[in-house]
Amino acid sequence: MSGGLFTAGWWLFIDGIISASQVESSRITIGFEDWIAGVLTTLGLIVINLIDNSRMQSDLHSGSGVEWVARLFLFVGFALMAGGLAGSISVLVLKYIVPEVDMPEIYFGYTIVGQAMLIMLSTVVLWVAQNSEQEYQYNFVL
């Protein structure tokens, strides 16, 4: 489920690029600012899901400082994802809505926000799936 949401986010972004590039009299150019939101949210997904949930509990590693570092990296991951979403909304507003870009081109601005939201949803699904798997493990013997 998480992989499907992640793929759908990047597919939506690529669909927006293709749609925007086929407009002949385009007033916009696709630049680095359009890509940065997806890259930040993807980095946030990687950072958040590399952290093991048991590392954040102080019972297991008391006094070693591992839980503090794990919580710091978790915060950095969420900050990357929040920055990616905020950046995508900023690009949509400043580059596409304020200059009143027409519909075939403004679709790309909406795809940037949709991509960030789908990647964030993918992160939540993967985080929940990884952490609930540890609690409910079944051993099957053939």
N, C-alpha and C positions, 0 to 999 in steps of 0.2 A: 504494500500500500504506500509506504513511504517513498520507495523508488519510483512508483508511478506518479506520485505528486511532484517529485523532483523533476522527472522527465517532462511532465506536462508544463511545468514552469519554464524550463528552457525551451521547450517546443513552442510555447506561446510567444516567447521573446523572438525566436528565430522567425516565426510566422509574421510577427510585426515588422521585422527587418525586411523581409521579402515583400510584404504589402507596401511598406513605405518606399522601397526602392523602385517599385513599378510605377509610381506616380511620375508623369513626365515633367510637369511644371512644379517641382517640389520646392517649397520655401525653406525646408529644413535639411540639415545634414546630420548624418548619424556619426556621433563622435564618442570619445572616451567617457563622457559624462553619462551616456546612455548605457554603457556596459558596467559601470562601477557598482551599481545597486545589486545586480545579479552576482557579481564576484564577491561582494561583501557578505551577502546572505549565504552564499555557498561556503565561504570560509567560516562563517558563524556556525553553519551546520556541521562542518568537519570538527571544529573545536569543541562544540557542545557534546557531540556524540563520541568523542574520543575519551571523555571523562567517565570513569566507572563510578556508579552511584555509591558503592561501598567505600570509596575513597573520601567521600564527603562526610561520613559519619565519624565523629571524634572517638567513639568507643573502640574501634578497631586499631587505630594508630595514634594512641594518646601520646602527646609530647613530641611527636616527630615532625609536626608542621605540614604533613601531607595534605590534611584536610583544608588547611588554609590556602595552599597552592591550588588545590582542586577547585575550591570556591572562587579563587581569583580567575582561573581560566574559564570557569563557567560564566562569570561576570563578563569577561572579555568576549566570549562567544555570543552572549546575549546583546552586548553592546554593538558587536559587528552586525548582528541581524537587525537590531533597531536602527542603526545607522544606515543600513541598506534600504530598509523600508522608508525611512524619513527622506533619504536621498532620492528614492524613486518618486515619492510624492512631490518633492521639490522640483525635480526635473519635469514632471508632468505639468505642474502649475506654471513654472517660469518659462519653459521652452515651448509648451503646446497650448495651454489654456489662456495665458495672458496675451500672447500675440494673436489669439483667435485663429488658430490653424484650422483648416477645413477637415472634414471627417475622414477622408482616406488616410491622412497623415496623423491625425490625433489618435487614431487607433494604436499606433506604435507607442504613444505615451501611456495609454491605458495598459498595454501589454507589459510595460516595465513594472508598473505597480502590481499587476496580476502575477508576474513572475516572482516578485519579492514575497507576496503573500503565500503563493503555493510552496515556495521553498521553506518559508517559516512553518507552514502547516506540516510539511514533510518532516521537519526537524522535531516537531512535537510528537508526531506519530512514531517516529523512530525512537525517540527518547522514552516514550511510554512503553513501547514494545520491548525495548532492551531491559528496562527496569522491572517490568512485570514478569519477564521470562525467568529472571533469577528467583522470584518468589514461588513460582509454580512450575517446577521442573518435574517431569514424569520420566521414569526409567522403564523402558520397554525391553523385555528380554525375548529374543526370538527362539 
